[in-house]
């Protein structure tokens, strides 16, 4: 019998994983790379900081709006064709952004780039989950997690290095050769779906497209404004927040109504306890991860007086710890199940966060680095098992919807984490960043307690779901979801 370390993936699957990760890494890097360039872009285009902030915000909102549509489009046109289209669109947005002549054109081209990333990011999860199947999903997500966890950490570092030695335009031009390589390899590697596999795709839920994407994006915008302004009580926060509530409530009523056209994202997915627990744990893990990515550099800048680049480098142990442990955690979750690994990882992250809440300007240099490393180990240990558990009982036709839900909730969790940290740091007493930093990490501790509770409901050792029966397009609506999703796995 092979051990989890000896059980090898099929060579074709390994090649496919590598090709997909090459294509997906740039969207993850670009989400955080431009954050360090706000001052540079403001000076170059003679624009205010608030206007320049839309270079990142526009990208994020375009990405968020695109995510739910990807779930339907992949079934309509096929994963390979959609992946290639996403690569071309992302490269076009990158080239155009590098050639931008004013701040308005840069924001517009970043929106195009964000639409490309909104196709690639959730589609990366869908393609990998389908290729891996329930028995290998943990180890595949563990490998993918290296990119997902280190990308946001490396983005500011790579952006800072580019700005130190090259013109700002190279933050976008650097994508071009990587995307070209990814495109060529994807054409050779990704399988082509037969036309009959896409014959029974239902009509697009147009009203759902108009509600859920903009609704989630409005929520992300409200959270971004909270992070920038440090308060809830401004129209820039309250207006998008109210819009998000109205649109998402409208979508919920629309999605639960019986009709011929199935909803874009079927909310009856959440009647499955294992799925709900997994996506909640993933969202809270995203909150804790991005809160840490945001607050650790602030600790070094505001409490210890380091510059931006030095502070970013000291975030590296966090990404390193996560990258080292994720592949092993993914392998072990395939063999032993997700629940115990998720609980262990959340507990390690919680203890590391408690340690961070005790640090101040007099703390020795080594301790924050060690705490960041163990925090990365904790989030990495939980990440692959939690993500893998989302897919283990979903039949193939529901994987795109599961990917969209997972990515949207993870994005919301990340935005909540950043907004929470910014609010606590900015509302700390004048001249007292230490108390803001302590409160921020105590809030992360509370979030990780929520994750531990959610992880208790993640299934133990997984069993493969029964394949869903084929249905004609007119019978594929929401009321038949219970018949399509297969059997719930046994919880030990």
C-alpha positions as CSV (number, residue, x, y, z in Angstrom):
1,X,0.0,0.0,0.0
2,X,1.3,3.5,-0.9
3,X,1.6,6.2,1.7
4,X,0.2,9.7,1.0
5,X,3.7,10.9,0.1
6,X,4.3,8.0,-2.4
7,X,0.9,8.1,-4.1
8,X,1.7,9.9,-7.4
9,X,-0.5,11.8,-9.7
10,X,-0.9,10.7,-13.3
11,X,1.7,12.4,-15.5
12,X,-0.9,13.9,-17.8
13,X,-2.7,15.4,-14.8
14,X,0.6,16.8,-13.5
15,X,1.2,18.5,-16.8
16,X,-2.3,19.9,-16.9
17,X,-1.9,21.3,-13.4
18,X,1.4,23.0,-14.3
19,X,-0.1,24.5,-17.5
20,X,-3.2,25.8,-15.7
21,X,-1.1,27.3,-12.8
22,X,1.1,29.1,-15.3
23,X,-1.9,30.8,-16.8
24,X,-3.6,31.5,-13.5
25,X,-0.7,33.0,-11.5
26,X,-0.7,36.4,-13.2
27,X,-4.3,37.2,-12.3
28,X,-3.5,36.5,-8.7
29,X,-0.3,38.5,-8.7
30,X,-1.9,41.5,-10.5
31,X,-4.6,41.7,-7.9
32,X,-2.0,42.9,-5.3
33,X,1.0,44.1,-7.4
34,X,-0.4,47.5,-8.3
35,X,-1.2,48.3,-4.6
36,X,2.4,49.5,-4.1
37,X,2.2,51.7,-7.2
38,X,-0.5,54.1,-6.1
39,X,1.9,57.0,-5.3
40,X,3.9,56.4,-8.5
41,X,0.8,56.4,-10.7
42,X,-0.6,59.5,-8.9
43,X,2.5,61.4,-9.7
44,X,2.9,60.1,-13.2
45,X,-0.7,61.0,-14.2
46,X,-1.2,64.0,-11.8
47,X,-4.2,62.4,-10.3
48,X,-5.5,62.2,-6.7
49,X,-4.9,59.2,-4.6
50,X,-8.6,58.4,-4.4
51,X,-8.8,58.4,-8.2
52,X,-5.7,56.3,-8.6
53,X,-7.1,53.8,-6.2
54,X,-9.6,52.8,-8.9
55,X,-6.7,51.2,-10.8
56,X,-7.0,48.4,-8.2
57,X,-10.7,48.8,-7.4
58,X,-11.8,48.7,-11.0
59,X,-9.8,45.5,-11.5
60,X,-11.3,43.9,-8.4
61,X,-14.9,44.9,-9.3
62,X,-14.6,43.7,-12.9
63,X,-13.2,40.4,-11.6
64,X,-16.1,40.0,-9.1
65,X,-18.8,40.7,-11.6
66,X,-17.4,38.2,-14.1
67,X,-17.1,35.2,-11.7
68,X,-20.7,34.0,-11.7
69,X,-21.1,34.2,-15.5
70,X,-18.1,31.9,-15.9
71,X,-20.0,29.0,-14.3
72,X,-22.6,29.1,-17.1
73,X,-20.2,29.9,-19.9
74,X,-17.8,27.0,-19.2
75,X,-20.7,24.6,-19.8
76,X,-21.8,26.5,-23.0
77,X,-18.4,26.8,-24.8
78,X,-16.2,24.3,-22.9
79,X,-13.4,24.8,-20.5
80,X,-10.5,24.7,-23.0
81,X,-12.0,27.4,-25.3
82,X,-13.0,29.6,-22.4
83,X,-9.5,29.3,-20.8
84,X,-7.8,30.3,-24.0
85,X,-10.2,33.3,-24.4
86,X,-9.5,34.4,-20.8
87,X,-5.8,34.3,-21.5
88,X,-6.1,36.4,-24.6
89,X,-8.4,38.9,-22.9
90,X,-6.1,39.2,-19.9
91,X,-3.1,39.8,-22.2
92,X,-4.9,42.4,-24.2
93,X,-5.8,44.2,-20.9
94,X,-2.2,44.0,-19.8
95,X,-0.8,45.4,-23.0
96,X,-3.4,48.2,-23.1
97,X,-2.7,49.0,-19.4
98,X,1.0,49.3,-20.1
99,X,0.2,51.7,-23.0
100,X,-2.2,53.9,-21.0
101,X,-1.9,57.6,-21.7
102,X,-3.9,59.0,-18.7
103,X,-5.5,57.7,-15.5
104,X,-8.9,57.2,-17.1
105,X,-7.5,55.0,-19.8
106,X,-5.5,53.0,-17.3
107,X,-8.6,52.4,-15.1
108,X,-10.6,51.3,-18.2
109,X,-7.9,48.9,-19.4
110,X,-7.6,47.5,-15.9
111,X,-11.3,46.7,-16.0
112,X,-10.6,44.6,-19.2
113,X,-7.8,42.9,-17.4
114,X,-10.1,42.2,-14.5
115,X,-12.7,40.6,-16.7
116,X,-10.0,38.3,-18.0
117,X,-8.9,37.4,-14.4
118,X,-12.6,36.9,-13.5
119,X,-12.7,34.2,-16.2
120,X,-9.3,32.6,-15.3
121,X,-9.5,32.5,-11.5
122,X,-12.7,30.5,-10.9
123,X,-12.1,28.5,-14.1
124,X,-8.7,27.4,-12.7
125,X,-10.6,25.8,-9.8
126,X,-13.2,24.2,-12.1
127,X,-10.6,22.7,-14.5
128,X,-8.4,21.3,-11.7
129,X,-11.4,19.9,-9.7
130,X,-12.8,18.1,-12.7
131,X,-9.4,16.7,-13.7
132,X,-8.6,15.5,-10.2
133,X,-11.9,14.0,-9.2
134,X,-12.9,13.4,-5.6
135,X,-10.0,11.1,-4.8
136,X,-7.2,13.5,-5.8
137,X,-8.8,16.8,-5.2
138,X,-6.9,17.5,-2.0
139,X,-3.4,17.2,-3.3
140,X,-4.3,19.1,-6.5
141,X,-5.7,22.0,-4.5
142,X,-2.6,21.8,-2.3
143,X,-0.4,22.4,-5.3
144,X,-2.7,25.2,-6.5
145,X,-2.7,26.6,-3.0
146,X,1.0,27.4,-3.4
147,X,0.1,29.9,-6.1
148,X,-3.0,31.1,-4.3
149,X,-1.3,31.7,-1.0
150,X,2.1,33.1,-2.3
151,X,0.6,35.2,-5.1
152,X,-0.9,38.0,-2.8
153,X,2.3,38.0,-0.8
154,X,4.7,38.1,-3.8
155,X,2.6,40.7,-5.7
156,X,3.7,43.8,-3.6
157,X,7.3,42.5,-3.5
158,X,7.4,42.0,-7.3
159,X,5.7,45.3,-7.9
160,X,8.2,47.1,-5.6
161,X,11.2,45.5,-7.4
162,X,9.8,46.5,-10.8
163,X,9.2,50.1,-9.6
164,X,12.7,50.3,-8.2
165,X,14.5,49.3,-11.4
166,X,12.0,49.8,-14.3
167,X,9.2,52.1,-15.6
168,X,5.8,51.4,-14.0
169,X,4.5,50.1,-17.4
170,X,6.5,46.9,-16.9
171,X,4.1,45.9,-14.1
172,X,1.7,45.1,-17.0
173,X,4.1,44.2,-19.8
174,X,5.7,41.5,-17.6
175,X,2.5,39.5,-18.0
176,X,2.8,39.2,-21.8
177,X,5.5,36.6,-22.2
178,X,4.1,34.5,-19.4
179,X,0.6,34.6,-21.0
180,X,2.0,33.7,-24.4
181,X,3.7,30.6,-22.9
182,X,0.6,29.7,-21.0
183,X,-1.5,30.0,-24.2
184,X,0.8,27.8,-26.3
185,X,1.0,25.1,-23.6
186,X,-2.8,25.2,-23.0
187,X,-3.5,24.6,-26.7
188,X,-1.3,21.5,-26.5
189,X,-2.4,20.2,-23.1
190,X,-6.0,21.0,-22.3
191,X,-8.5,18.4,-23.7
192,X,-11.2,19.5,-26.1
193,X,-14.7,18.7,-25.0
194,X,-16.9,17.0,-27.6
195,X,-19.8,19.1,-28.9
196,X,-22.4,16.7,-27.5
197,X,-21.1,17.4,-24.0
198,X,-22.4,21.0,-24.3
199,X,-25.7,20.2,-26.1
200,X,-28.0,20.3,-23.1
201,X,-26.8,23.5,-21.5
202,X,-29.8,25.6,-20.3
203,X,-30.5,29.1,-21.3
204,X,-28.5,31.9,-19.5
205,X,-30.2,33.3,-16.5
206,X,-30.0,36.9,-17.7
207,X,-31.8,38.4,-14.6
208,X,-29.4,36.5,-12.4
209,X,-26.4,37.9,-14.3
210,X,-27.8,41.4,-13.7
211,X,-28.3,40.9,-10.0
212,X,-25.7,38.6,-8.4
213,X,-22.5,39.9,-10.1
214,X,-23.2,43.6,-9.5
215,X,-24.6,42.8,-6.0
216,X,-21.4,41.1,-4.9
217,X,-19.3,43.8,-6.5
218,X,-21.3,46.5,-4.7
219,X,-20.6,44.7,-1.4
220,X,-16.9,44.5,-2.3
221,X,-16.9,48.2,-3.2
222,X,-18.5,49.1,0.1
223,X,-15.8,47.1,2.0
224,X,-13.1,48.8,0.0
225,X,-14.4,52.2,0.9
226,X,-14.5,51.2,4.5
227,X,-10.8,50.2,4.3
228,X,-9.9,53.5,2.6
229,X,-12.0,55.9,4.8
230,X,-12.0,54.0,8.2
231,X,-15.7,54.6,8.8
232,X,-19.1,53.2,7.9
233,X,-21.0,56.5,8.1
234,X,-20.3,58.0,4.7
235,X,-22.4,57.8,1.5
236,X,-19.5,56.2,-0.3
237,X,-20.0,53.2,2.0
238,X,-23.7,53.3,2.7
239,X,-24.8,53.6,-0.9
240,X,-23.0,50.6,-2.4
241,X,-23.8,48.6,0.8
242,X,-27.6,49.3,0.4
243,X,-27.3,48.5,-3.3
244,X,-25.6,45.1,-2.5
245,X,-28.4,44.2,0.0
246,X,-31.2,45.0,-2.4
247,X,-29.6,43.2,-5.4
248,X,-28.6,40.1,-3.5
249,X,-32.0,39.9,-1.7
250,X,-33.7,40.2,-5.1
251,X,-31.4,37.5,-6.5
252,X,-32.2,35.2,-3.6
253,X,-36.0,35.6,-4.3
254,X,-35.4,35.1,-8.0
255,X,-33.2,32.0,-7.6
256,X,-35.6,30.2,-5.3
257,X,-38.6,30.7,-7.6
258,X,-39.6,27.7,-9.7
259,X,-39.3,28.3,-13.4
260,X,-37.9,26.7,-16.6
261,X,-34.5,28.6,-16.7
262,X,-32.3,27.4,-13.9
263,X,-30.6,30.1,-11.8
264,X,-27.1,31.2,-12.5
265,X,-26.0,30.0,-8.9
266,X,-28.5,27.6,-7.4
267,X,-29.0,28.6,-3.7
268,X,-30.2,25.1,-2.9
269,X,-26.5,24.1,-2.9
270,X,-26.5,25.6,0.6
271,X,-29.0,23.0,1.8
272,X,-26.0,20.6,1.7
273,X,-24.4,20.8,5.2
274,X,-21.0,19.7,4.0
275,X,-20.9,22.3,1.2
276,X,-22.1,25.1,3.4
277,X,-19.6,24.4,6.1
278,X,-16.8,24.1,3.6
279,X,-17.5,27.4,1.8
280,X,-18.0,29.3,5.1
281,X,-14.7,27.9,6.4
282,X,-13.0,28.9,3.2
283,X,-14.5,32.4,3.4
284,X,-13.3,32.9,7.0
285,X,-9.9,31.5,6.0
286,X,-9.7,34.1,3.3
287,X,-10.6,36.8,5.8
288,X,-7.8,35.7,8.2
289,X,-5.3,35.4,5.4
290,X,-5.9,38.7,3.8
291,X,-6.2,40.5,7.1
292,X,-2.7,39.2,7.9
293,X,-1.3,40.2,4.5
294,X,-2.6,43.7,5.2
295,X,-1.8,44.1,8.8
296,X,1.7,42.5,9.2
297,X,3.3,45.2,6.9
298,X,1.4,47.9,8.8
299,X,2.9,46.5,12.1
300,X,6.4,46.9,10.7
301,X,5.7,50.3,9.2
302,X,3.7,52.0,12.0
303,X,4.9,50.2,15.1
304,X,8.5,49.5,14.2
305,X,9.2,52.3,11.7
306,X,10.3,50.2,8.6
307,X,9.8,51.4,5.0
308,X,7.3,49.9,2.7
309,X,9.7,47.5,0.9
310,X,11.3,46.2,4.1
311,X,7.8,45.6,5.6
312,X,6.7,43.7,2.5
313,X,9.8,41.5,2.7
314,X,9.0,40.6,6.3
315,X,5.7,39.2,5.1
316,X,7.6,36.5,3.1
317,X,7.7,33.9,6.1
318,X,3.9,33.9,6.0
319,X,3.8,32.9,2.3
320,X,6.7,30.5,2.8
321,X,5.0,28.6,5.6
322,X,1.8,28.3,3.6
323,X,3.6,27.2,0.4
324,X,5.6,24.5,2.3
325,X,2.7,22.8,4.0
326,X,-0.1,23.1,1.5
327,X,0.9,20.2,-0.9
328,X,1.4,17.8,2.1
329,X,-1.9,18.9,3.7
330,X,-3.7,18.3,0.4
331,X,-2.3,14.8,0.1
332,X,-3.2,13.9,3.6
333,X,-6.7,15.2,3.2
334,X,-7.2,12.8,0.3
335,X,-6.3,9.9,2.5
336,X,-7.6,11.0,6.0
337,X,-10.3,13.5,5.2
338,X,-10.5,17.2,5.6
339,X,-12.1,17.9,9.0
340,X,-9.2,17.1,11.3
341,X,-6.6,18.9,9.1
342,X,-8.8,22.0,8.9
343,X,-9.3,22.0,12.7
344,X,-5.5,21.6,13.3
345,X,-4.6,24.3,10.8
346,X,-7.2,26.7,12.2
347,X,-5.9,26.1,15.8
348,X,-2.3,26.7,14.7
349,X,-3.3,30.0,13.0
350,X,-5.3,31.0,16.1
351,X,-2.4,30.5,18.4
352,X,-0.1,32.4,16.0
353,X,-2.6,35.3,15.8
354,X,-2.7,35.4,19.6
355,X,1.0,35.7,19.7
356,X,0.9,38.6,17.2
357,X,-1.6,40.4,19.4
358,X,1.1,40.5,22.1
359,X,3.9,42.0,20.0
360,X,5.0,45.6,20.3
361,X,7.9,47.8,19.3
362,X,10.2,46.1,21.8
363,X,9.5,42.6,20.7
364,X,12.7,40.8,19.5
365,X,13.1,40.7,15.7
366,X,12.9,36.9,15.5
367,X,9.5,36.4,17.2
368,X,7.3,38.2,14.6
369,X,9.0,36.3,11.8
370,X,8.4,33.0,13.5
371,X,4.8,33.9,14.2
372,X,4.3,34.8,10.6
373,X,5.8,31.5,9.5
374,X,3.6,29.4,11.9
375,X,0.6,31.5,10.8
376,X,1.3,30.5,7.2
377,X,1.6,26.9,8.3
378,X,-1.7,27.1,10.0
379,X,-3.6,28.7,7.1
380,X,-1.8,26.4,4.6
381,X,-2.7,23.3,6.6
382,X,-6.4,24.3,6.5
383,X,-6.5,25.7,3.0
384,X,-6.2,22.7,0.7
385,X,-8.4,20.4,2.9
386,X,-11.1,23.1,3.1
387,X,-11.2,23.8,-0.6
388,X,-11.0,20.1,-1.5
389,X,-14.0,19.3,0.8
390,X,-16.1,21.8,-1.3
391,X,-15.8,19.5,-4.3
392,X,-15.7,16.0,-2.9
393,X,-19.5,15.5,-3.0
394,X,-20.3,17.7,-6.0
395,X,-20.9,15.9,-9.3
396,X,-19.1,17.3,-12.3
397,X,-22.0,19.4,-13.6
398,X,-22.1,21.3,-10.3
399,X,-18.4,22.0,-10.1
400,X,-18.6,25.3,-12.0
401,X,-21.3,26.6,-9.6
402,X,-19.3,25.4,-6.6
403,X,-16.2,27.2,-7.9
404,X,-18.1,30.4,-8.4
405,X,-19.6,30.3,-4.9
406,X,-16.2,29.4,-3.4
407,X,-14.4,32.2,-5.2
408,X,-17.0,34.9,-4.5
409,X,-17.2,34.1,-0.8
410,X,-13.4,33.9,-0.6
411,X,-13.2,37.3,-2.3
412,X,-15.8,38.8,0.1
413,X,-14.0,37.3,3.1
414,X,-10.7,38.9,1.9
415,X,-12.5,42.2,1.5
416,X,-14.1,42.0,4.9
417,X,-10.7,41.1,6.4
418,X,-8.9,44.1,4.9
419,X,-11.8,46.5,5.8
420,X,-11.9,45.2,9.4
421,X,-8.1,45.7,9.9
422,X,-8.2,49.1,8.3
423,X,-11.2,50.2,10.4
424,X,-9.5,49.0,13.7
425,X,-6.1,50.5,12.8
426,X,-7.5,53.9,11.7
427,X,-9.9,54.2,14.7
428,X,-7.1,53.5,17.2
429,X,-6.1,56.3,19.5
430,X,-4.0,59.1,17.9
431,X,-0.4,58.1,18.0
432,X,-1.2,54.6,19.3
433,X,-0.9,52.2,16.3
434,X,0.0,49.4,18.8
435,X,-3.5,49.2,20.1
436,X,-5.0,49.2,16.6
437,X,-2.6,46.4,15.7
438,X,-3.5,44.4,18.8
439,X,-7.3,44.9,18.2
440,X,-6.9,43.8,14.6
441,X,-5.3,40.5,15.5
442,X,-7.8,39.9,18.3
443,X,-10.5,40.3,15.6
444,X,-8.6,37.7,13.5
445,X,-8.7,35.4,16.5
446,X,-12.5,35.7,16.7
447,X,-12.7,34.9,13.0
448,X,-10.6,31.8,13.4
449,X,-12.9,30.7,16.2
450,X,-15.8,30.9,13.7
451,X,-13.7,28.9,11.2
452,X,-13.1,26.2,13.9
453,X,-16.9,25.9,14.5
454,X,-17.6,25.7,10.7
455,X,-14.8,23.0,10.3
456,X,-16.6,20.8,12.8
457,X,-19.3,20.2,10.2
458,X,-16.8,19.5,7.3
459,X,-17.1,15.8,6.5
460,X,-14.5,13.3,7.6
461,X,-13.1,10.7,5.2
462,X,-14.7,11.2,1.8
463,X,-16.5,8.9,-0.5
464,X,-17.1,9.5,-4.2
465,X,-20.5,11.0,-5.0
466,X,-22.9,9.0,-7.2
467,X,-22.9,10.4,-10.8
468,X,-25.9,12.6,-11.4
469,X,-28.4,11.3,-13.9
470,X,-28.6,12.9,-17.4
471,X,-31.6,15.3,-17.7
472,X,-33.0,17.2,-20.7
473,X,-32.4,20.9,-20.6
474,X,-36.0,21.7,-19.7
475,X,-35.8,19.5,-16.6
476,X,-32.5,20.9,-15.3
477,X,-34.0,23.6,-13.1
478,X,-33.6,24.3,-9.5
479,X,-36.3,22.0,-8.1
480,X,-34.4,19.0,-9.4
481,X,-31.1,19.9,-7.6
482,X,-31.5,17.2,-5.0
483,X,-31.7,14.6,-7.7
484,X,-28.6,15.9,-9.5
485,X,-26.1,16.4,-6.7
486,X,-25.7,12.7,-5.7
487,X,-25.4,11.3,-2.3
488,X,-24.2,13.1,0.8
489,X,-20.9,11.7,2.0
490,X,-20.9,9.9,5.4
491,X,-19.8,12.1,8.3
492,X,-17.7,10.3,10.9
